């Protein structure tokens, strides 16, 4: 029997994907060799299934968001335990969309307006904070704890003032901040809460996934993070009204919720009424917000679907590497020189990195130590922007500070982190510990 055009297409697609899988398996990169290969602080882990997913989406020749994006958003929401996920181009874009959504006039008196204050920390990544400034709001900075690198909640409570409208905080290096207490404060004071989960996919608090405590949550899929779509991110929420706002700001600011290439899903396309527009104006071209085009593509989403299926294993490896580093540092007595990272009580972190802060009085110094590790091919990173208020971009930015940010400055001067990502295993952990022990001998005279 002659095969139909549809059957032929399916056969050719299957053959093409089988060839891609064979190619990806044959060209897979070997495991990193301690002391021979560079051991970066972060990285991606891809397998043949990931490459097949990318090509599968490419064969559709649908170059924007489509069926793969819809499926990934559904899977991601289920992973977080939240009803709505909206994919975007990066974690930074996700933060911009989340904060911008809170400025919508549809929120009435609770909306963030120019001059509204948003409490955050300076010890973090800049694009957690820059959306506050870009929306003409005022960031209010409070200090962090040294052992968790997360917000000092007592300082946060003191910082709440008459102009405070929201709190925006990241779960630092995959270690949740005391989000139960912060969420309770936000609820009691009528404040919005944005959870930046970009470094914390899989972290839980009392058995609940981070992201479930705030009004909005953000996540990043940059190659350094827990799963990757190349570039990519998402905003999540349990409230449809918030998801609609995020989607509007993401999709040019439009009022319509129809997907690209879909029309009149509400059955009222030419019957909506807006005071300043003609009575029959096409709802697909009505703009209710000053938005952006921050949509992702099906290529990114297809990889996200494949990666998300492997997330539990990735997270388990990160936790195992982190636990092995803690045990090894304590066994070698290296905790005499370093403040070791500790999980916030009641939480199960999904570690992004292993933070090391030199103790006051230790004869070790950060730069010589990092140079020693670099010579051993061990990658290091500072805690992002250190104290953001000391960064050039933040000079002249309107802000308020509560306290002296002394611990933030300490982390800026004396802290760095090494990797625990799933491309690393016990042999790499042992190599890190050996190098740190050798550094202690070589650099302390």
C-alpha positions in Angstrom: 0.0 0.0 0.0 1.3 3.4 -0.9 2.0 5.6 2.1 0.0 8.7 2.5 1.6 12.1 2.6 0.9 12.3 6.3 2.5 8.8 6.9 5.5 9.7 4.8 6.0 12.9 6.8 5.8 11.0 10.1 8.3 8.4 8.8 10.8 11.0 7.6 10.5 12.9 10.9 11.1 9.8 12.9 14.1 8.9 10.8 15.5 12.4 11.1 15.1 12.4 14.9 16.7 9.0 15.2 19.7 10.2 13.2 19.9 13.3 15.5 19.8 11.1 18.6 22.6 8.9 17.2 24.7 11.9 16.3 24.2 13.5 19.8 25.2 10.3 21.5 28.3 9.8 19.4 29.5 13.4 20.0 28.6 13.6 23.7 31.2 15.4 25.7 33.1 13.3 28.3 32.9 14.0 32.0 35.2 16.8 33.3 38.5 15.6 34.6 39.7 17.2 37.9 43.0 19.0 37.5 42.9 18.6 33.7 39.7 20.3 32.5 38.4 23.6 33.9 35.7 23.1 36.5 33.4 26.0 36.1 31.2 27.3 38.9 28.1 26.6 36.9 27.1 24.9 33.7 24.5 23.0 31.7 24.0 19.3 31.3 22.5 18.2 28.0 21.9 14.7 26.7 20.7 13.3 23.3 17.0 13.7 24.3 17.6 17.4 24.7 19.1 17.7 21.2 16.2 15.7 19.7 13.7 18.0 21.4 15.3 21.0 19.9 15.3 19.5 16.4 11.7 18.2 16.8 10.5 21.8 17.5 12.6 23.1 14.6 10.9 20.7 12.2 7.6 22.3 12.9 9.0 25.5 11.4 6.9 27.5 13.9 9.4 30.2 15.0 7.6 31.8 17.9 5.6 30.5 20.9 3.3 27.6 20.0 2.4 24.1 21.1 5.8 23.4 22.8 5.5 26.7 24.8 2.0 25.9 25.9 3.1 22.4 27.0 6.1 23.7 28.8 4.1 26.3 30.7 1.7 23.6 31.8 4.5 21.3 33.0 6.3 24.2 34.7 3.2 25.3 36.6 2.6 21.7 37.7 6.3 21.4 38.9 5.9 24.6 41.0 2.4 23.7 42.2 1.0 26.9 40.7 -1.9 27.3 38.2 -0.3 29.7 35.8 3.1 30.0 34.1 4.1 32.4 31.4 7.3 31.8 29.6 9.6 34.7 28.6 13.0 35.4 27.2 15.0 35.4 30.5 14.9 35.5 34.3 15.6 39.2 34.1 12.7 39.7 31.8 10.6 37.7 34.2 11.5 40.0 37.0 10.6 43.0 34.8 7.3 41.5 33.9 6.4 40.6 37.5 7.2 44.1 38.8 5.5 45.8 35.9 2.4 43.8 36.3 2.0 45.3 39.8 1.9 48.8 38.2 -1.3 48.0 36.2 -4.2 50.5 36.7 -6.4 47.4 37.0 -5.1 46.9 40.5 -6.7 50.2 41.6 -5.4 51.8 44.7 -3.0 48.8 45.4 -1.0 49.4 42.2 2.6 50.4 42.4 2.8 54.0 41.3 5.9 56.3 40.7 7.4 56.8 44.1 6.1 53.6 45.7 8.7 51.8 47.8 9.7 48.2 47.2 11.8 46.5 49.9 14.7 44.3 48.7 18.4 43.6 49.4 21.6 45.0 47.9 23.4 41.6 48.2 22.1 40.1 45.0 21.8 40.2 41.2 21.0 43.6 39.6 18.0 42.6 37.6 16.1 41.6 40.8 16.3 45.3 41.6 16.4 47.2 38.3 12.8 46.7 37.4 11.9 48.7 40.6 13.9 51.6 39.3 12.7 51.2 35.7 9.1 51.5 36.8 10.0 54.7 38.7 9.5 53.1 42.1 12.0 53.4 45.0 14.1 50.4 46.2 14.5 50.1 49.9 17.6 48.1 50.9 18.1 46.1 54.0 20.9 43.8 55.2 21.3 40.1 55.0 22.4 37.3 57.3 25.9 36.0 56.8 25.2 32.2 57.1 22.3 32.2 54.6 23.1 35.3 52.5 19.4 36.0 52.7 17.4 38.9 53.9 17.5 39.9 57.6 13.7 39.7 58.2 13.9 41.8 61.4 15.5 44.6 59.3 12.9 44.1 56.6 10.1 44.6 59.1 11.7 47.8 60.4 11.9 49.0 56.8 8.2 49.0 56.1 7.0 52.5 55.9 3.9 54.5 54.7 5.1 54.4 51.1 5.9 50.7 51.0 3.8 48.7 48.5 5.8 45.6 47.8 8.7 43.3 48.7 10.9 41.7 46.0 13.5 39.2 47.1 15.6 36.3 45.7 16.2 33.0 47.3 20.0 33.4 47.3 22.0 30.6 45.7 19.0 28.3 46.0 18.7 28.7 49.7 15.2 30.0 50.5 14.8 33.1 52.6 12.4 32.9 55.5 9.5 33.2 53.1 6.9 32.1 55.5 7.6 35.0 57.8 8.0 37.4 55.0 4.8 36.3 53.4 2.9 36.7 56.7 4.4 40.3 57.0 3.3 41.1 53.5 -0.2 39.8 54.1 -0.5 41.7 57.4 0.7 45.0 55.9 -1.1 44.7 52.6 2.0 44.4 50.5 2.7 42.5 47.3 5.5 39.8 47.4 7.6 38.8 44.4 9.7 35.7 44.9 12.7 35.6 42.6 13.3 31.8 42.3 15.8 32.1 39.5 18.5 30.3 41.5 16.1 28.1 43.5 14.1 25.8 41.2 13.2 22.7 43.4 13.7 24.4 46.8 11.0 23.8 49.3 9.8 25.4 52.6 7.8 23.2 54.9 7.2 20.9 51.9 5.9 23.7 49.7 7.8 24.7 46.6 9.3 28.2 46.7 7.1 30.5 44.5 3.9 29.4 46.3 4.2 32.1 49.0 4.1 35.3 47.0 1.8 37.0 44.5 4.3 36.3 41.7 7.3 34.1 41.2 10.1 34.3 38.7 12.5 31.7 37.3 15.5 31.7 34.9 16.6 29.0 32.4 19.9 30.5 31.5 22.5 27.7 31.0 24.0 28.3 34.5 20.7 27.5 36.2 19.0 24.3 37.3 17.5 23.6 33.9 18.2 25.5 30.7 16.4 26.6 27.6 19.4 28.5 26.5 18.0 32.0 27.1 14.7 31.9 28.9 12.6 32.5 32.0 9.1 32.5 33.3 6.7 34.2 35.7 4.4 32.0 37.8 1.3 32.8 39.9 -1.7 31.1 41.3 -4.0 34.0 40.3 -5.4 34.2 36.8 -5.8 38.0 37.2 -2.1 38.3 37.7 -1.3 35.9 34.8 -3.4 38.1 32.5 -1.5 41.2 33.5 1.9 39.5 33.0 0.8 38.2 29.6 -0.3 41.7 28.6 3.0 43.3 29.5 4.9 40.4 27.8 2.8 40.6 24.6 3.2 44.3 23.6 0.8 45.5 26.3 -2.2 44.4 24.4 -5.6 44.0 26.0 -6.5 40.8 24.0 -5.6 37.4 25.4 -5.8 35.5 22.1 -2.7 33.5 21.3 -0.7 34.4 18.1 -2.7 33.3 15.0 -5.8 32.8 17.1 -8.7 35.2 16.7 -11.9 36.0 18.5 -11.7 33.4 21.2 -13.9 35.7 23.3 -16.5 36.0 20.6 -16.5 39.7 21.1 -13.6 40.9 19.0 -15.3 43.9 17.4 -17.7 44.7 20.2 -15.4 45.8 23.0 -15.9 49.4 24.1 -13.1 51.8 25.0 -13.8 55.5 25.7 -11.0 56.8 23.4 -11.3 54.3 20.5 -13.9 53.8 17.8 -16.8 51.6 18.9 -15.9 48.7 16.5 -12.1 48.8 17.1 -10.4 45.4 16.7 -9.7 44.1 20.2 -6.5 42.4 19.0 -5.1 45.9 18.5 -6.1 47.5 21.8 -3.3 48.2 24.2 -4.0 48.6 27.9 -0.4 48.7 29.2 2.9 50.1 28.1 4.3 46.7 27.4 7.1 44.9 25.6 7.6 41.9 23.3 9.2 39.4 25.6 7.8 36.2 24.2 10.0 33.1 24.0 10.0 30.5 21.2 9.0 26.9 20.8 12.7 26.0 20.3 13.4 27.2 23.8 10.3 25.6 25.3 11.0 22.2 23.7 14.3 22.1 25.5 12.6 23.2 28.7 10.2 20.2 28.5 13.1 17.8 28.1 15.2 19.4 30.8 12.3 19.7 33.3 11.9 15.9 33.2 15.4 15.6 34.5 15.2 18.4 37.1 14.7 16.0 40.1 18.0 14.2 39.3 19.8 17.5 38.7 18.5 18.9 42.1 19.5 15.7 43.9 23.0 16.0 42.5 23.3 19.6 43.6 22.2 18.7 47.1 24.6 15.8 47.3 27.6 17.9 46.1 26.7 20.6 48.6 26.4 18.2 51.5 29.7 16.6 50.6 31.4 19.9 50.6 30.0 20.8 54.0 31.1 17.5 55.5 34.5 17.7 53.9 35.1 21.3 55.0 34.2 20.5 58.6 36.3 17.3 58.6 39.3 19.2 57.4 38.8 22.0 59.8 38.4 24.6 57.1 35.3 26.0 58.8 37.9 27.7 61.1 38.5 30.1 58.1 35.1 30.1 56.3 31.6 30.9 57.3 29.9 27.8 55.7 26.5 28.1 54.1 23.6 26.9 56.2 20.1 26.2 55.1 17.4 28.5 56.4 15.6 26.6 59.2 12.6 24.6 57.9 13.7 24.7 54.3 15.2 22.2 51.8 17.4 24.2 49.5 18.0 23.5 45.9 21.6 24.7 45.9 22.9 26.9 43.0 26.4 27.3 44.4 28.6 26.8 47.5 29.2 30.2 49.2 32.4 30.7 51.1 32.8 33.8 53.2 36.2 34.3 55.0 35.8 34.7 58.7 37.0 37.9 60.3 40.5 37.4 61.6 41.4 34.6 59.2 44.8 35.2 57.6 43.5 34.0 54.3 42.6 36.7 51.7 40.1 36.4 48.9 42.2 37.4 45.9 45.2 35.2 46.6 42.8 32.3 47.4 40.9 32.7 44.2 44.1 32.9 42.2 45.3 29.7 43.8 42.0 28.0 42.9 42.1 29.4 39.4 45.6 27.9 38.9 44.0 24.5 39.9 41.4 25.1 37.1 38.6 25.7 39.7 36.1 28.3 38.7 34.8 30.9 41.2 32.2 33.6 41.2 31.5 36.5 43.5 28.1 36.9 45.1 26.7 38.6 42.0 26.8 42.4 42.4 28.1 42.4 46.0 26.6 45.6 47.4 24.6 46.9 44.4 24.6 50.4 45.9 28.4 50.4 45.2 27.9 49.4 41.5 28.4 52.2 38.9 24.9 51.8 37.5 23.3 52.5 40.8 25.0 55.8 41.5 22.4 58.5 41.6 19.5 56.1 41.8 16.8 57.2 44.3 16.6 54.7 47.1 16.3 54.3 50.9 18.6 52.2 53.1 17.6 50.8 56.5 20.7 49.9 58.6 24.3 50.1 57.6 24.4 47.0 55.2 27.6 45.9 57.1 27.0 42.2 56.3 26.3 43.0 52.7 29.7 44.8 52.5 31.3 41.8 54.2 30.0 39.5 51.5 31.1 41.9 48.8 34.7 42.0 50.2 35.3 38.5 51.5 32.9 36.0 49.8 32.9 33.9 46.7 31.3 30.6 45.5 32.2 27.4 43.8 30.1 25.0 41.8 27.8 22.2 42.8 26.0 21.9 39.4 25.2 18.4 38.2 28.1 18.2 35.8 30.2 17.7 39.0 30.3 14.7 41.2 32.2 13.3 44.2 35.6 13.2 42.4 35.3 17.0 41.7 34.2 17.7 45.3 37.2 15.8 46.6 39.4 17.8 44.3 37.9 21.1 45.6 38.5 20.1 49.2 42.1 19.0 48.4 42.7 22.4 46.7 41.3 24.4 49.6 43.3 22.4 52.1 46.4 23.0 50.0 45.6 26.7 49.8 45.5 26.9 53.6 49.0 25.4 53.8 50.4 27.5 51.0 48.8 30.9 51.8 49.2 30.9 55.6 52.8 31.3 56.6 
